[in-house]
């Protein structure tokens, strides 16, 4: 045995191949100094010596001087056999360990490539190649296709029967409140409405910075607006419970409801007359567009929805370490990647149902440490209203600093491109995405692929104009390649995740 080894019975090592009596005899003989002439016996002590010695070394005396040739034979034979078997076993175990290690590494690489390197989520990664130019080993990240999942806790999910206490319907923002006892929504009549009531309701949506309300004629509204009505109770103070805030009525006395705006949103300072197929933008056209930067590098786009909240895509953050808020900055008020006002991030939230494999529920919210200063170049976009529908002929645009071509480079200047909305039925056709489009997704682009979003555009807004305002309809999520025929861009369908957005704002006590 080698120096530092512990003396053990050979029966403990080879119980099936060595006779216990022979081994005991051999050990006893060796204890008496009998062994192979000139051999050195090395063993570990039962416990470490106080002086830290590694083991004990003794020299076996010549067995012929002890006049016990039979014991010598036993000690010599059994010891040599055991040592030989031990060496052979060690070689076998070493060889097996090498094979297992090689197999494990090969299997791991195969699983990683099979799971993560999926062509339909090429766009669903931030501009990972930018990070690779520094210290990371990115041999598998070229083209921004490798997206290892984050190990951060999710931000929870909503119960299936969750009902948002406040709904704003259609582009007219008609106010409805939920009555829990009756289990239904009521359209709020304008009679008895006060400006202070608007603050109460908007706080329920997580907004405190701005309210504006006006009467709206209900006779021309959709049937869902006309199902049930409620009138505001007379009160001198501000109610804290929406359930006691109203009383059901058969019909609004003046046939007018309440149109409520909780943010001064959707207004560009420049009239609209390189995203793939896009052109340079102008300052003030898209004042809600922001650049999200990780350690100073542009990774994703985002959109301002209030003075302290920015919306983006969950996949931008669900990467190993990409939820470290201190390393993110939000750059607003500029069309150039080299300028802009930087804001620090306090919190990052993403939908707990987000799936890295399918990119379903691809939505995230970032809260800034301080409110953003609004101006002609920095202001919020409007969130879509419940049941708000946009036609395929709507004036819709995508914006971003992403790659100007598949496999290309980031654009230093904000790009813009007009796109067409595509029905989910067409987008899910076998010639397109063959059933991969969920209700939380929508498609936009052209059959010939002339305009599309690409890597680096992730998280940015798809906006459509209606009623003189710009509404965010989608979030850049994923797609197969960039600008490919029959492979339009896929976006998070914002109307389908509004409950989560508002609930997240409501849960934050300092939402503005």
HUWOVEN-V141843 format. One record per residue. N is the residue number from 1. RES is the residue in one letter. PHI is phi in degrees with one decimal (999 if undefined). OMEGA is omega in radians with two decimals (NA if undefined). NEAR is the number of other C-alpha atoms within 12 Angstrom. Layout:
# HUWOVEN-V141843
N;RES;PHI;OMEGA;NEAR, N;RES;PHI;OMEGA;NEAR
This chain:
# HUWOVEN-V141843
1;X;999;-3.08;25, 2;X;-82.6;3.10;18, 3;X;-58.5;3.14;18, 4;X;95.5;3.13;21, 5;X;-83.5;-3.12;19, 6;X;-90.6;3.11;21, 7;X;-69.1;3.11;25, 8;X;-132.8;3.06;18, 9;X;-72.5;3.10;24, 10;X;-64.7;3.09;31, 11;X;-65.6;3.11;23, 12;X;-68.1;-3.10;16, 13;X;-87.5;-3.11;19, 14;X;-124.9;-3.05;22, 15;X;-64.4;-3.07;15, 16;X;-94.2;-3.04;10, 17;X;-115.0;-3.08;17, 18;X;-122.7;3.12;24, 19;X;-71.6;-3.05;20, 20;X;-63.1;-3.12;19, 21;X;-65.3;3.14;16, 22;X;-62.4;-3.12;27, 23;X;-64.9;3.12;31, 24;X;-62.4;3.12;23, 25;X;-62.8;-3.12;29, 26;X;-61.0;-3.14;33, 27;X;-66.8;3.13;29, 28;X;-63.7;3.13;19, 29;X;-63.3;3.13;30, 30;X;-66.9;3.09;34, 31;X;-63.3;3.14;20, 32;X;-82.7;3.12;21, 33;X;93.4;-3.11;29, 34;X;-98.7;3.11;36, 35;X;-175.5;3.14;39, 36;X;-74.4;-3.09;29, 37;X;-56.7;3.07;22, 38;X;81.5;3.12;16, 39;X;-70.4;3.06;22, 40;X;-110.9;3.12;21, 41;X;-97.7;-3.11;32, 42;X;-119.9;-3.14;21, 43;X;-150.0;3.03;24, 44;X;-83.2;3.02;23, 45;X;-69.2;3.09;20, 46;X;-61.4;3.05;14, 47;X;-138.3;-3.12;17, 48;X;-65.4;3.08;16, 49;X;-64.5;-3.09;13, 50;X;-62.1;-3.10;9, 51;X;-85.2;3.06;8, 52;X;80.9;3.13;12, 53;X;-63.9;-3.07;15, 54;X;-76.7;-3.11;20, 55;X;-175.9;-3.10;24, 56;X;-120.8;3.12;24, 57;X;-118.3;3.08;21, 58;X;-134.9;-3.14;21, 59;X;-99.7;3.14;21, 60;X;-76.5;3.14;26, 61;X;-77.3;3.13;23, 62;X;-66.6;-3.09;22, 63;X;-64.0;-3.12;27, 64;X;-65.0;-3.14;19, 65;X;-75.0;-3.14;15, 66;X;-89.2;3.10;19, 67;X;60.4;3.08;16, 68;X;-131.5;-3.07;19, 69;X;-61.0;-3.11;19, 70;X;-67.2;3.12;19, 71;X;-67.7;3.11;30, 72;X;-58.4;-3.12;34, 73;X;-61.7;3.14;25, 74;X;-62.2;-3.10;30, 75;X;-61.3;-3.10;36, 76;X;-66.1;-3.07;30, 77;X;-65.2;-3.07;22, 78;X;-66.8;-3.11;34, 79;X;-66.4;3.13;34, 80;X;-63.1;3.14;23, 81;X;-62.9;-3.13;20, 82;X;-65.1;3.14;29, 83;X;-63.8;3.12;21, 84;X;-63.7;3.13;16, 85;X;-63.3;-3.13;19, 86;X;-64.4;3.11;21, 87;X;-64.7;3.13;16, 88;X;-62.6;3.13;14, 89;X;-63.6;3.13;16, 90;X;-62.7;3.12;14, 91;X;-63.0;-3.13;14, 92;X;-63.9;-3.13;14, 93;X;-63.3;3.12;14, 94;X;-63.6;3.13;14, 95;X;-63.7;3.12;14, 96;X;-63.9;-3.14;14, 97;X;-62.9;3.09;14, 98;X;-63.6;-3.14;14, 99;X;-62.2;3.14;14, 100;X;-63.9;3.14;14, 101;X;-63.7;3.12;14, 102;X;-62.4;3.13;14, 103;X;-64.4;-3.13;14, 104;X;-64.6;3.12;14, 105;X;-63.1;-3.14;14, 106;X;-62.1;-3.14;14, 107;X;-64.2;3.14;15, 108;X;-61.1;3.14;15, 109;X;-62.4;3.14;16, 110;X;-62.2;-3.12;14, 111;X;-65.1;3.14;15, 112;X;-62.3;-3.13;20, 113;X;-64.5;-3.11;19, 114;X;-68.2;-3.04;15, 115;X;-81.5;-2.99;22, 116;X;-96.9;-3.05;28, 117;X;-84.7;-3.04;27, 118;X;-116.3;-2.98;27, 119;X;-62.8;-3.04;26, 120;X;-80.3;3.10;31, 121;X;-116.2;3.13;40, 122;X;-58.2;-3.07;42, 123;X;-80.4;-3.04;50, 124;X;-83.2;3.06;56, 125;X;-110.9;2.98;51, 126;X;-65.9;-3.11;52, 127;X;-77.4;-3.02;44, 128;X;-64.0;-3.12;43, 129;X;-63.6;3.12;32, 130;X;-61.3;3.11;32, 131;X;-67.0;-3.07;24, 132;X;-64.5;-3.11;21, 133;X;-73.2;3.14;15, 134;X;-98.2;-2.97;12, 135;X;-104.4;-3.05;10, 136;X;-83.1;3.05;14, 137;X;-86.2;-2.99;15, 138;X;-118.7;-3.10;19, 139;X;-61.2;3.13;15, 140;X;-101.7;-3.05;20, 141;X;-101.8;-3.13;26, 142;X;-61.7;-3.09;26, 143;X;84.5;3.09;35, 144;X;57.2;-3.12;40, 145;X;-102.4;-3.06;36, 146;X;-93.6;-3.08;37, 147;X;-129.5;3.11;39, 148;X;-64.5;-3.07;29, 149;X;-71.4;3.09;27, 150;X;-74.3;3.11;22, 151;X;-107.2;-3.13;14, 152;X;-90.4;3.08;19, 153;X;-66.7;3.11;17, 154;X;-74.9;-3.09;21, 155;X;-100.2;3.08;25, 156;X;83.4;3.12;17, 157;X;-129.6;3.11;22, 158;X;-89.6;3.05;21, 159;X;-64.3;-3.10;13, 160;X;-59.7;-3.10;9, 161;X;-93.4;-3.13;10, 162;X;-63.7;3.09;18, 163;X;-124.0;3.08;22, 164;X;-64.6;-3.09;34, 165;X;-65.9;-3.09;31, 166;X;-129.2;3.00;39, 167;X;-124.2;2.97;42, 168;X;-115.5;-2.96;42, 169;X;-103.2;3.05;36, 170;X;58.3;-3.12;31, 171;X;-69.3;3.09;32, 172;X;-86.3;3.10;33, 173;X;54.5;3.11;38, 174;X;-71.9;-3.04;41, 175;X;-82.6;2.96;48, 176;X;-128.2;3.09;41, 177;X;-118.2;-3.09;43, 178;X;-92.6;3.04;33, 179;X;-99.5;-3.03;28, 180;X;-65.9;-3.10;20, 181;X;-64.4;3.13;12, 182;X;-86.1;-3.14;13, 183;X;67.7;-3.13;16, 184;X;-152.6;3.09;25, 185;X;-95.1;3.11;32, 186;X;-120.4;2.98;40, 187;X;-74.8;-3.06;46, 188;X;-83.4;3.11;55, 189;X;-76.0;-3.12;41, 190;X;-75.2;-3.14;35, 191;X;-62.9;-3.12;26, 192;X;85.4;-3.13;26, 193;X;-74.9;3.10;32, 194;X;-125.3;3.10;29, 195;X;-56.6;3.14;23, 196;X;-64.0;3.10;24, 197;X;-65.7;3.12;36, 198;X;-62.1;3.10;35, 199;X;-62.7;-3.14;28, 200;X;-61.5;-3.09;30, 201;X;-69.1;-3.12;44, 202;X;-65.2;3.07;35, 203;X;-64.2;3.08;35, 204;X;-65.9;3.08;34, 205;X;-91.4;3.11;41, 206;X;92.7;-3.13;36, 207;X;-116.0;3.12;34, 208;X;-128.3;-2.92;31, 209;X;-86.4;-3.01;30, 210;X;-160.2;2.98;26, 211;X;-140.5;3.07;27, 212;X;-151.7;-3.12;25, 213;X;-132.3;-3.14;31, 214;X;-158.2;3.09;25, 215;X;-74.7;3.11;27, 216;X;-137.1;-3.11;29, 217;X;-70.5;-3.02;25, 218;X;-90.2;-3.00;33, 219;X;-62.3;-3.10;17, 220;X;-96.7;-3.08;16, 221;X;-82.9;3.13;23, 222;X;-68.9;-3.09;20, 223;X;-56.2;-3.09;14, 224;X;-65.0;3.09;25, 225;X;-77.0;-2.99;39, 226;X;-103.8;-3.07;29, 227;X;-79.9;-3.11;22, 228;X;-152.9;-3.05;29, 229;X;-133.7;3.08;36, 230;X;-147.6;3.13;39, 231;X;-115.6;-3.09;36, 232;X;-71.3;3.09;36, 233;X;-69.3;3.09;26, 234;X;-72.0;3.14;17, 235;X;-153.0;3.12;16, 236;X;-84.9;-3.12;13, 237;X;-101.7;3.10;13, 238;X;-101.7;-3.09;22, 239;X;-66.7;3.10;23, 240;X;-99.5;-3.10;17, 241;X;-123.0;-3.11;20, 242;X;-65.4;3.14;32, 243;X;-66.1;3.11;26, 244;X;-93.7;-3.07;21, 245;X;-78.5;-3.00;30, 246;X;-142.2;3.06;33, 247;X;-130.9;-3.13;27, 248;X;-63.8;3.05;28, 249;X;-136.6;-3.13;21, 250;X;-71.4;-3.11;17, 251;X;-159.2;3.11;25, 252;X;-69.5;-3.05;31, 253;X;-56.1;-3.10;18, 254;X;-101.5;-3.11;19, 255;X;61.2;-3.14;26, 256;X;-122.0;3.02;30, 257;X;-106.8;-3.11;41, 258;X;-108.9;2.98;42, 259;X;-98.0;-3.01;34, 260;X;-122.6;3.02;42, 261;X;-117.8;3.14;37, 262;X;-96.5;3.06;40, 263;X;-140.7;3.03;34, 264;X;-85.4;-2.87;30, 265;X;-119.8;2.91;35, 266;X;71.9;-3.12;39, 267;X;-112.2;3.10;33, 268;X;-93.7;3.13;30, 269;X;-86.2;3.11;23, 270;X;-127.3;3.11;16, 271;X;-66.0;-3.11;17, 272;X;-92.1;3.12;23, 273;X;-64.1;NA;11, 274;X;999;2.56;38, 275;X;-46.2;-3.10;47, 276;X;-57.6;-3.10;43, 277;X;79.9;-3.08;32, 278;X;-99.9;3.12;32, 279;X;-132.5;3.11;23, 280;X;-61.4;3.11;24, 281;X;-93.1;3.10;32, 282;X;-119.9;-3.13;25, 283;X;-61.8;3.13;29, 284;X;96.8;3.10;27, 285;X;-67.9;-3.07;33, 286;X;-128.7;-3.01;49, 287;X;-68.6;3.13;41, 288;X;-90.2;-3.10;52, 289;X;-73.7;3.10;51, 290;X;-129.9;3.04;49, 291;X;-106.4;3.10;51, 292;X;-98.4;-3.00;50, 293;X;-122.5;3.11;37, 294;X;-103.7;-3.07;32, 295;X;52.2;3.07;19, 296;X;87.8;-3.11;23, 297;X;-103.2;3.10;30, 298;X;-63.9;-3.13;41, 299;X;-118.0;-3.05;48, 300;X;-149.7;2.99;53, 301;X;-96.2;3.10;54, 302;X;-164.6;-3.12;50, 303;X;-135.6;3.11;54, 304;X;-78.4;3.08;46, 305;X;-114.8;3.01;45, 306;X;-162.2;-3.03;39, 307;X;-66.2;3.13;37, 308;X;-127.5;-3.07;39, 309;X;-128.9;3.08;45, 310;X;-124.7;3.12;53, 311;X;-103.6;3.11;54, 312;X;-152.1;-3.13;50, 313;X;-101.7;-3.14;50, 314;X;-61.5;-3.04;46, 315;X;-65.8;3.11;54, 316;X;-66.9;-3.01;54, 317;X;-117.3;-3.09;47, 318;X;-81.5;3.04;38, 319;X;-129.6;-3.12;25, 320;X;-56.9;3.09;17, 321;X;84.3;-3.04;19, 322;X;-83.1;3.02;32, 323;X;-103.5;3.07;31, 324;X;-77.4;-2.96;24, 325;X;-63.9;-3.07;26, 326;X;-66.5;-3.11;21, 327;X;-95.2;3.11;24, 328;X;-99.3;2.99;33, 329;X;-135.8;3.07;35, 330;X;-105.3;3.13;49, 331;X;-107.0;-3.06;39, 332;X;-124.5;3.00;44, 333;X;79.4;-3.11;35, 334;X;-150.3;3.02;33, 335;X;-103.1;-3.13;35, 336;X;-109.0;3.09;26, 337;X;-71.4;-3.11;33, 338;X;-91.8;-3.13;21, 339;X;-132.4;-3.14;20, 340;X;116.8;3.11;25, 341;X;-90.9;-3.08;24, 342;X;-92.1;3.08;28, 343;X;-124.3;3.10;32, 344;X;-78.3;-3.09;31, 345;X;-103.9;3.10;30, 346;X;-92.6;-3.10;27, 347;X;-140.6;2.99;31, 348;X;-124.9;3.10;41, 349;X;-123.0;3.01;43, 350;X;-136.1;-3.08;39, 351;X;-61.2;-3.09;39, 352;X;-66.7;3.11;28, 353;X;-92.3;-3.11;27, 354;X;-60.1;3.12;33, 355;X;-114.6;3.11;26, 356;X;-66.5;-3.08;36, 357;X;-74.2;-3.08;28, 358;X;-107.5;-3.07;29, 359;X;63.8;3.03;42, 360;X;-73.5;-3.12;35, 361;X;56.6;-3.05;40, 362;X;-85.8;-3.11;49, 363;X;-144.8;3.13;51, 364;X;-144.7;3.09;46, 365;X;-128.6;3.06;45, 366;X;-119.9;3.07;46, 367;X;-110.2;-3.14;38, 368;X;-81.6;3.13;35, 369;X;-72.7;3.10;25, 370;X;-133.3;3.11;21, 371;X;-62.9;3.06;28, 372;X;-78.8;3.11;32, 373;X;-85.4;-3.12;23, 374;X;-81.9;3.14;27, 375;X;-158.1;3.09;23, 376;X;-65.4;-3.11;22, 377;X;-108.5;3.14;30, 378;X;-141.1;3.12;39, 379;X;-160.7;-3.01;37, 380;X;-82.3;2.98;45, 381;X;-92.7;3.12;42, 382;X;-83.4;2.99;42, 383;X;-77.9;-3.12;48, 384;X;-66.3;3.12;41, 385;X;-92.8;3.10;34, 386;X;-60.0;3.11;30, 387;X;66.1;3.09;24, 388;X;-74.5;-3.09;30, 389;X;-111.5;3.08;27, 390;X;-117.4;-3.09;33, 391;X;-79.3;-3.14;17, 392;X;-64.4;3.12;20, 393;X;-91.5;-3.09;19, 394;X;-64.1;3.12;23, 395;X;-82.4;-3.02;28, 396;X;-118.9;-3.06;33, 397;X;-138.7;2.98;41, 398;X;-118.4;-3.03;54, 399;X;-138.4;3.07;54, 400;X;171.4;3.10;53, 401;X;-103.5;-3.03;51, 402;X;-68.2;-3.11;48, 403;X;-56.9;-3.13;41, 404;X;-80.8;3.04;35, 405;X;-155.7;3.14;30, 406;X;-62.2;-3.10;30, 407;X;81.5;-3.10;23, 408;X;-88.2;-3.08;24, 409;X;-116.8;3.05;26, 410;X;-63.5;3.04;34, 411;X;-89.5;3.12;32, 412;X;-72.1;-3.13;25, 413;X;-117.9;-3.13;29, 414;X;-56.0;3.14;43, 415;X;-105.2;3.10;40, 416;X;-138.5;3.11;39, 417;X;-153.7;3.08;38, 418;X;-83.8;-3.12;34, 419;X;-134.8;3.07;36, 420;X;-104.8;3.01;31, 421;X;-72.7;-3.12;37, 422;X;-120.8;-3.12;31, 423;X;-63.0;3.13;27, 424;X;-63.5;3.12;28, 425;X;-62.3;3.11;21, 426;X;-70.4;-3.09;25, 427;X;-67.2;3.14;32, 428;X;-87.3;-3.14;24, 429;X;-62.8;-3.10;18, 430;X;-60.6;3.12;15, 431;X;-79.9;3.12;16, 432;X;-113.6;-3.07;30, 433;X;-104.4;2.92;29, 434;X;47.6;3.02;17, 435;X;86.7;-3.11;17, 436;X;-84.5;-3.07;30, 437;X;-89.8;-3.14;35, 438;X;-88.5;3.08;26, 439;X;-61.4;3.11;25, 440;X;-87.8;-3.13;31, 441;X;-128.6;2.99;39, 442;X;-144.4;-3.08;41, 443;X;-116.2;3.08;46, 444;X;-151.3;-3.13;51, 445;X;148.5;3.14;42, 446;X;-140.7;3.13;32, 447;X;-57.9;-3.11;24, 448;X;-88.6;3.07;19, 449;X;73.1;-3.02;32, 450;X;-67.6;-3.14;28, 451;X;-139.6;-3.05;37, 452;X;-161.6;2.99;54, 453;X;-85.9;-3.07;58, 454;X;-151.1;3.13;59, 455;X;-54.8;-3.10;51, 456;X;96.3;3.06;54, 457;X;-87.5;-3.08;56, 458;X;-48.6;3.10;56, 459;X;85.7;3.14;54, 460;X;-75.4;-3.04;56, 461;X;-91.3;2.83;52, 462;X;-101.8;-3.04;55, 463;X;-118.4;3.09;46, 464;X;-131.2;-3.10;40, 465;X;-99.4;3.09;31, 466;X;-155.0;3.13;26, 467;X;62.9;3.12;18, 468;X;80.1;-3.14;17, 469;X;-120.0;3.08;29, 470;X;-101.7;-3.09;39, 471;X;-113.9;3.05;42, 472;X;-82.5;-3.10;48, 473;X;-95.5;-3.08;46, 474;X;-147.2;3.08;47, 475;X;-122.9;3.13;55, 476;X;-57.0;-3.02;57, 477;X;-119.7;-3.08;55, 478;X;-154.9;3.12;52, 479;X;173.1;3.12;45, 480;X;-94.6;-3.06;32, 481;X;72.2;3.14;34, 482;X;-135.2;3.10;42, 483;X;70.4;3.13;36, 484;X;-86.3;3.08;25, 485;X;-59.5;3.12;21, 486;X;60.8;3.07;31, 487;X;-132.4;-3.10;41, 488;X;-69.2;3.08;44, 489;X;-69.0;3.12;52, 490;X;-111.2;-3.03;58, 491;X;-127.0;3.01;51, 492;X;-67.0;3.12;46, 493;X;-78.4;-2.94;39, 494;X;-64.7;-3.14;42, 495;X;-63.1;-3.12;35, 496;X;-83.3;3.14;30, 497;X;-120.6;-3.11;38, 498;X;-62.0;3.13;37, 499;X;-57.7;3.12;34, 500;X;-64.5;-3.13;35, 501;X;-59.9;-3.11;39, 502;X;-67.0;3.11;41, 503;X;-62.4;3.12;32, 504;X;-64.7;3.10;36, 505;X;-66.3;3.13;35, 506;X;-64.4;-3.10;24, 507;X;-70.6;3.12;22, 508;X;-90.9;-3.02;26, 509;X;-66.1;-3.10;16, 510;X;-107.6;-3.13;25, 511;X;-60.0;3.14;34, 512;X;-128.3;NA;33
